[in-house]
Amino acid sequence: MTKKTTLILFYGAIALICVAVVILSRYLHHQNESSGAMPDQPTAIVNSGKTEAEQWFAIEEDLVATNQEGKEVKLSDLKGKVWLAAEFFAVCPMCAQRNGEELHKIYEAYGDHPDFHIVCISVDPENDDVERLAAYGKALNADPKKWWFLNAGSEEHTHHYLEEELKFFGVRERKDPADIEANGRFAHDLGFLLVDRDFRVIGKWPLADARSPDAKQRQPGLYEELKKDLFERLRAELENDQEIPTQP
């Protein structure tokens, strides 16, 4: 076999391989379109607060805390009501700029319902004393009978309860002084948990995350969709006024 013949066969084989790759690529692309798969589509952040958000759960352990009036209250006092739970701390800018605004809109919409309640639990109990809690509640025009800002005492116990019992993301303490100056001491979950009349967590809505510039760029309309879904679910749960079965 001559050198010329060898080169012809070699480049011919390369050409056949390239054609095969193109055909396979087009076939796979067609299959993805037919099945509705979009491998480059960003992942939704609807359930960013839980790994398996579809698996909701009953609250087993109670939490005793002090509210903005200095009164001792328990989460179990809310059995029979429909309530939202959120983490916060007084100097957290995201709590004020995003979560506070979102919760106040919900409060304005449902605050008159006798069975509706909001609970904000401080992740910084060492600094969020009753005076700070009261000032925070006053700034949001929150009625202490309908909207609690709570200090649950020990920081370790509070974080453990929030993470293990309510399944919020873990609270992270910031270390960089500049980061602390700009954003406060803790990074924490900004999602809202919805608890039904039977003391069960039945959903989570990360509205603050969904209204971030990054989320709006990746998934336009997600914030509006989540907000509508939360309002509809709240309304449905409040309309479900069946009594809780009496414990034996």
Secondary structure, 3 states (H helix, E strand, C coil): CCHHHHHHHHHHHHHHHHHHHHHHHHHHHHHHHHHCCCCCCCCCCCCCCCCCCCCCEECCCCCEEECCCCCEEEHHHHCCCEEEEEEECCCCHHHHHHHHHHHHHHHHHHCCCCCEEEEEEECCCCCCCHHHHHHHHHHCCCCCCCEEEEECCCHHHHHHHHHHHCCCCCCEECCCHHHHHHHCCEECCCCEEEECCCCEEEEEECHHHHCCHHHHHHCCCHHHHHHHHHHHHHHHHHHCCCCCCCCC
